[in-house]
Amino acid sequence: MGLYIPKMCWREMQYTHNAVQICMASLAYAEDDYIRDYQEFKNKSL
């Protein structure tokens, strides 16, 4: 099963105790590229 989440879409995931997640991306992970706070996300997406 897969889930595509387009750019600038907020999604919170909930998992069972034995769940596994893999992420495939076209660019390397950079911590500074991610917004962890929903209010900050809303302010930037206006």
Gaussian input, Z-matrix of N, CA and C with variables (Angstrom, degrees):
# hf/3-21g

backbone

0 1
 N
 C     1     B1
 C     2     B2     1     A1
 N     3     B3     2     A2     1     D1
 C     4     B4     3     A3     2     D2
 C     5     B5     4     A4     3     D3
 N     6     B6     5     A5     4     D4
 C     7     B7     6     A6     5     D5
 C     8     B8     7     A7     6     D6
 N     9     B9     8     A8     7     D7
 C    10    B10     9     A9     8     D8
 C    11    B11    10    A10     9     D9
 N    12    B12    11    A11    10    D10
 C    13    B13    12    A12    11    D11
 C    14    B14    13    A13    12    D12
 N    15    B15    14    A14    13    D13
 C    16    B16    15    A15    14    D14
 C    17    B17    16    A16    15    D15
 N    18    B18    17    A17    16    D16
 C    19    B19    18    A18    17    D17
 C    20    B20    19    A19    18    D18
 N    21    B21    20    A20    19    D19
 C    22    B22    21    A21    20    D20
 C    23    B23    22    A22    21    D21
 N    24    B24    23    A23    22    D22
 C    25    B25    24    A24    23    D23
 C    26    B26    25    A25    24    D24
 N    27    B27    26    A26    25    D25
 C    28    B28    27    A27    26    D26
 C    29    B29    28    A28    27    D27
 N    30    B30    29    A29    28    D28
 C    31    B31    30    A30    29    D29
 C    32    B32    31    A31    30    D30
 N    33    B33    32    A32    31    D31
 C    34    B34    33    A33    32    D32
 C    35    B35    34    A34    33    D33
 N    36    B36    35    A35    34    D34
 C    37    B37    36    A36    35    D35
 C    38    B38    37    A37    36    D36
 N    39    B39    38    A38    37    D37
 C    40    B40    39    A39    38    D38
 C    41    B41    40    A40    39    D39
 N    42    B42    41    A41    40    D40
 C    43    B43    42    A42    41    D41
 C    44    B44    43    A43    42    D42
 N    45    B45    44    A44    43    D43
 C    46    B46    45    A45    44    D44
 C    47    B47    46    A46    45    D45
 N    48    B48    47    A47    46    D46
 C    49    B49    48    A48    47    D47
 C    50    B50    49    A49    48    D48
 N    51    B51    50    A50    49    D49
 C    52    B52    51    A51    50    D50
 C    53    B53    52    A52    51    D51
 N    54    B54    53    A53    52    D52
 C    55    B55    54    A54    53    D53
 C    56    B56    55    A55    54    D54
 N    57    B57    56    A56    55    D55
 C    58    B58    57    A57    56    D56
 C    59    B59    58    A58    57    D57
 N    60    B60    59    A59    58    D58
 C    61    B61    60    A60    59    D59
 C    62    B62    61    A61    60    D60
 N    63    B63    62    A62    61    D61
 C    64    B64    63    A63    62    D62
 C    65    B65    64    A64    63    D63
 N    66    B66    65    A65    64    D64
 C    67    B67    66    A66    65    D65
 C    68    B68    67    A67    66    D66
 N    69    B69    68    A68    67    D67
 C    70    B70    69    A69    68    D68
 C    71    B71    70    A70    69    D69
 N    72    B72    71    A71    70    D70
 C    73    B73    72    A72    71    D71
 C    74    B74    73    A73    72    D72
 N    75    B75    74    A74    73    D73
 C    76    B76    75    A75    74    D74
 C    77    B77    76    A76    75    D75
 N    78    B78    77    A77    76    D76
 C    79    B79    78    A78    77    D77
 C    80    B80    79    A79    78    D78
 N    81    B81    80    A80    79    D79
 C    82    B82    81    A81    80    D80
 C    83    B83    82    A82    81    D81
 N    84    B84    83    A83    82    D82
 C    85    B85    84    A84    83    D83
 C    86    B86    85    A85    84    D84
 N    87    B87    86    A86    85    D85
 C    88    B88    87    A87    86    D86
 C    89    B89    88    A88    87    D87
 N    90    B90    89    A89    88    D88
 C    91    B91    90    A90    89    D89
 C    92    B92    91    A91    90    D90
 N    93    B93    92    A92    91    D91
 C    94    B94    93    A93    92    D92
 C    95    B95    94    A94    93    D93
 N    96    B96    95    A95    94    D94
 C    97    B97    96    A96    95    D95
 C    98    B98    97    A97    96    D96
 N    99    B99    98    A98    97    D97
 C   100   B100    99    A99    98    D98
 C   101   B101   100   A100    99    D99
 N   102   B102   101   A101   100   D100
 C   103   B103   102   A102   101   D101
 C   104   B104   103   A103   102   D102
 N   105   B105   104   A104   103   D103
 C   106   B106   105   A105   104   D104
 C   107   B107   106   A106   105   D105
 N   108   B108   107   A107   106   D106
 C   109   B109   108   A108   107   D107
 C   110   B110   109   A109   108   D108
 N   111   B111   110   A110   109   D109
 C   112   B112   111   A111   110   D110
 C   113   B113   112   A112   111   D111
 N   114   B114   113   A113   112   D112
 C   115   B115   114   A114   113   D113
 C   116   B116   115   A115   114   D114
 N   117   B117   116   A116   115   D115
 C   118   B118   117   A117   116   D116
 C   119   B119   118   A118   117   D117
 N   120   B120   119   A119   118   D118
 C   121   B121   120   A120   119   D119
 C   122   B122   121   A121   120   D120
 N   123   B123   122   A122   121   D121
 C   124   B124   123   A123   122   D122
 C   125   B125   124   A124   123   D123
 N   126   B126   125   A125   124   D124
 C   127   B127   126   A126   125   D125
 C   128   B128   127   A127   126   D126
 N   129   B129   128   A128   127   D127
 C   130   B130   129   A129   128   D128
 C   131   B131   130   A130   129   D129
 N   132   B132   131   A131   130   D130
 C   133   B133   132   A132   131   D131
 C   134   B134   133   A133   132   D132
 N   135   B135   134   A134   133   D133
 C   136   B136   135   A135   134   D134
 C   137   B137   136   A136   135   D135

   B1=1.4341
   B2=1.5230
   B3=1.3075
   B4=1.4555
   B5=1.5141
   B6=1.2988
   B7=1.4610
   B8=1.5185
   B9=1.3141
   B10=1.4530
   B11=1.5266
   B12=1.3271
   B13=1.4624
   B14=1.5217
   B15=1.3416
   B16=1.4595
   B17=1.5298
   B18=1.2907
   B19=1.4575
   B20=1.5350
   B21=1.3312
   B22=1.4691
   B23=1.5338
   B24=1.3269
   B25=1.4625
   B26=1.5207
   B27=1.3314
   B28=1.4681
   B29=1.5168
   B30=1.3059
   B31=1.4606
   B32=1.5148
   B33=1.3229
   B34=1.4586
   B35=1.5151
   B36=1.3240
   B37=1.4519
   B38=1.5269
   B39=1.3204
   B40=1.4610
   B41=1.5208
   B42=1.3305
   B43=1.4562
   B44=1.5216
   B45=1.3152
   B46=1.4567
   B47=1.5261
   B48=1.3061
   B49=1.4645
   B50=1.5266
   B51=1.3317
   B52=1.4608
   B53=1.5355
   B54=1.3113
   B55=1.4650
   B56=1.5324
   B57=1.3329
   B58=1.4611
   B59=1.5181
   B60=1.3328
   B61=1.4626
   B62=1.5194
   B63=1.3201
   B64=1.4526
   B65=1.5254
   B66=1.2863
   B67=1.4659
   B68=1.5194
   B69=1.3230
   B70=1.4621
   B71=1.5220
   B72=1.3173
   B73=1.4580
   B74=1.5285
   B75=1.3169
   B76=1.4634
   B77=1.5258
   B78=1.3299
   B79=1.4658
   B80=1.5198
   B81=1.3036
   B82=1.4642
   B83=1.5266
   B84=1.3385
   B85=1.4639
   B86=1.5222
   B87=1.3236
   B88=1.4702
   B89=1.5243
   B90=1.3153
   B91=1.4699
   B92=1.5264
   B93=1.3223
   B94=1.4653
   B95=1.5292
   B96=1.3165
   B97=1.4626
   B98=1.5274
   B99=1.3411
   B100=1.4531
   B101=1.5204
   B102=1.3266
   B103=1.4611
   B104=1.5288
   B105=1.3104
   B106=1.4694
   B107=1.5275
   B108=1.3232
   B109=1.4582
   B110=1.5356
   B111=1.3429
   B112=1.4673
   B113=1.5261
   B114=1.3328
   B115=1.4633
   B116=1.5339
   B117=1.3070
   B118=1.4788
   B119=1.5338
   B120=1.3415
   B121=1.4634
   B122=1.5232
   B123=1.3418
   B124=1.4628
   B125=1.5243
   B126=1.3239
   B127=1.4639
   B128=1.5274
   B129=1.3322
   B130=1.4535
   B131=1.5169
   B132=1.3224
   B133=1.4616
   B134=1.5189
   B135=1.3121
   B136=1.4679
   B137=1.4957
   A1=107.21
   A2=117.29
   A3=121.05
   A4=111.57
   A5=115.84
   A6=122.17
   A7=107.88
   A8=117.30
   A9=122.04
   A10=107.64
   A11=116.67
   A12=121.84
   A13=107.00
   A14=118.30
   A15=120.55
   A16=112.36
   A17=115.41
   A18=122.92
   A19=110.23
   A20=115.66
   A21=124.30
   A22=113.40
   A23=117.03
   A24=122.63
   A25=107.42
   A26=116.56
   A27=121.31
   A28=108.60
   A29=116.63
   A30=120.82
   A31=108.90
   A32=117.68
   A33=122.65
   A34=107.19
   A35=116.02
   A36=121.48
   A37=109.74
   A38=116.26
   A39=122.48
   A40=107.09
   A41=115.47
   A42=120.49
   A43=111.54
   A44=114.85
   A45=120.37
   A46=108.43
   A47=117.44
   A48=121.21
   A49=113.49
   A50=119.13
   A51=121.14
   A52=113.13
   A53=117.34
   A54=121.49
   A55=111.31
   A56=114.53
   A57=122.01
   A58=107.22
   A59=116.36
   A60=120.65
   A61=108.73
   A62=116.09
   A63=121.72
   A64=107.59
   A65=116.03
   A66=121.15
   A67=108.29
   A68=116.08
   A69=121.31
   A70=107.08
   A71=116.09
   A72=120.08
   A73=110.20
   A74=115.37
   A75=120.13
   A76=112.37
   A77=117.40
   A78=122.17
   A79=109.99
   A80=116.02
   A81=120.73
   A82=110.12
   A83=115.90
   A84=121.99
   A85=110.22
   A86=115.94
   A87=122.47
   A88=107.37
   A89=117.54
   A90=123.22
   A91=111.83
   A92=118.13
   A93=122.03
   A94=113.67
   A95=118.02
   A96=121.83
   A97=113.38
   A98=118.00
   A99=121.55
   A100=112.32
   A101=115.61
   A102=122.68
   A103=106.68
   A104=117.29
   A105=121.79
   A106=113.12
   A107=118.04
   A108=123.01
   A109=109.23
   A110=117.20
   A111=120.72
   A112=112.35
   A113=118.69
   A114=120.87
   A115=110.52
   A116=117.31
   A117=121.10
   A118=109.93
   A119=116.57
   A120=121.63
   A121=110.83
   A122=116.74
   A123=120.17
   A124=110.86
   A125=117.65
   A126=120.96
   A127=111.86
   A128=117.85
   A129=121.56
   A130=112.06
   A131=118.18
   A132=120.62
   A133=113.00
   A134=118.30
   A135=120.89
   A136=112.71
   D1=142.25
   D2=178.86
   D3=-131.83
   D4=160.57
   D5=178.20
   D6=-139.63
   D7=119.72
   D8=176.32
   D9=-95.85
   D10=125.22
   D11=177.50
   D12=-116.98
   D13=108.64
   D14=-178.19
   D15=-67.97
   D16=165.15
   D17=178.84
   D18=-55.97
   D19=141.08
   D20=177.24
   D21=64.63
   D22=32.83
   D23=171.47
   D24=-115.02
   D25=129.17
   D26=179.82
   D27=-89.02
   D28=133.07
   D29=179.74
   D30=-144.82
   D31=128.44
   D32=173.73
   D33=-108.23
   D34=130.82
   D35=-176.14
   D36=-105.84
   D37=142.69
   D38=174.09
   D39=-124.44
   D40=136.03
   D41=-173.36
   D42=-125.46
   D43=156.81
   D44=170.08
   D45=-79.96
   D46=169.29
   D47=-176.27
   D48=-64.16
   D49=-20.96
   D50=-178.55
   D51=-113.37
   D52=19.59
   D53=-178.38
   D54=-75.94
   D55=154.35
   D56=176.75
   D57=-131.56
   D58=139.33
   D59=178.46
   D60=-127.59
   D61=139.64
   D62=173.81
   D63=-127.66
   D64=141.83
   D65=-179.67
   D66=-118.42
   D67=131.60
   D68=176.26
   D69=-116.15
   D70=129.92
   D71=-176.54
   D72=-141.27
   D73=159.30
   D74=179.59
   D75=-87.53
   D76=-12.59
   D77=179.96
   D78=-125.79
   D79=155.48
   D80=177.15
   D81=-67.15
   D82=150.20
   D83=179.71
   D84=-66.61
   D85=133.06
   D86=174.50
   D87=-134.27
   D88=114.46
   D89=-176.98
   D90=-51.24
   D91=-39.34
   D92=-177.68
   D93=-66.14
   D94=-15.82
   D95=-179.51
   D96=-81.65
   D97=-6.91
   D98=-173.28
   D99=-108.53
   D100=139.31
   D101=176.01
   D102=-102.76
   D103=124.02
   D104=-176.90
   D105=-100.05
   D106=-8.18
   D107=-175.36
   D108=-115.47
   D109=124.74
   D110=-175.96
   D111=-62.95
   D112=-39.02
   D113=179.52
   D114=-63.56
   D115=-41.00
   D116=176.66
   D117=-62.82
   D118=-41.01
   D119=177.00
   D120=-59.40
   D121=-46.87
   D122=-179.79
   D123=-61.66
   D124=-40.42
   D125=-179.85
   D126=-64.58
   D127=-36.82
   D128=-178.30
   D129=-77.73
   D130=-25.70
   D131=-175.57
   D132=-88.45
   D133=0.88
   D134=179.74
   D135=-75.23

